[in-house]
Amino acid sequence: DAGVIQSPRHEVTEMGQEVTLRCKLISGHNSLFWYRQTMMRGLELLIYFNNNVPIDDSGMPEDRFSAKMPNASFSTLKIQPSEPRDSAVYFCASSLRGTTEAFFGQGTRLTVV
Amino acid sequence: SQKIEQNSEALNIQEGKTATLTCNYTNYSPAYLQWYRQDPGRGPVFLLLIRENEKEKRKERLKVTFDTTLKQSLFHITASQPADSATYLCALVGGRSYNTDKLIFGTGTRLQVFP
């Protein structure tokens, strides 16, 4: 397996534009986590899914953020409209169960200008 | 509110010495505690997991302790090498109080090992 795959690796967009980040889970994993990492706040959990169902989205900062799992192997995180303060590295991670080790993707570095 | 605290200042040690990193938490009763390593420009990589009923876990040069009374975990790297230089993150999972599989991370401690 190629591991967790995120795309794009880098995204530069203008304020107000819609941004979609993508994540492909490791085959067979049933837990999916989206994180945002900044120097100031570290690695923050935004939302996590078990078996394609969102379990806890209390970390999603605002209604501008939304996440979906249309199937067991794929997830998207959308920001609409984007703002400069959304600039960060966004990671997704998957695990076989929520309590075992999580495998992270390489991250998407988002810059909103 | 729930907090996971790690030393924000970098830890600088000499090659061959033992590095000890601390993770303290409050308002949590986690079922598991995990440690990850993160290199610049990369995602965190899992190192070790310890359960609430385990006091200590070892893997090669790594040792983790878990004290649920003190609400603290210590992470040791013995015979440290320059290649161990990275940021180390602790993470808490689940717990009876929360009935959840949330994986929450501390802010991490940067370790620098000098030759």
Interface residues (C-beta under 8 A of the other chain):
Chain A: V4 S31 F33 Y35 G42 L43 L45 Y48 N50 I55 D56 F91 A93 S95 R97 G98 T99 T100 E101 A102 F103 F104 G105 Q106 G107
Chain B: A31 Y32 Q34 R42 G43 P44 V45 F46 L49 L89 A91 V93 G94 T100 D101 K102 L103 I104 F105 G106 T107 G108
